Amino acid sequence: MLRLIKRNYFLLISLFLIFYLSFNLVSGERGLFSYIEKKELLSNLKNEKLTLISKIEDIDHKNSLLSTNLDLDYIETLIRKRFLFGRKDEIIYIIKND
């Protein structure tokens, strides 16, 4: 048995190295599975960044409507929505979502 191992020493070392390198190529911190997970995480973060940018732009737009040049229509919309005010002879319906 020892003689057989000595004769196939190069073959055994080669097989071990091939298995070791292929295992580390697929798994591990820098492996293929980790790469796919990080790519998916990057995609999710990019989508989240776009939604946050759109929310910031919307808030900036609303802020500009309330800044130096007041938009009276927007202020009227806010008053109607927040305080449930209406004009004379208007009927306001409140719909509660359960």
Secondary structure, 3 states (H helix, E strand, C coil): CHHHHHHCHHHHHHHHHHHHHHHHHHCCCCCHHHHHHHHHHHHHHHHHHHHHHHHHHHHHHHHHHCCCCCCHHHHHHHHHHHHCCCCCCCCCCCCCCC
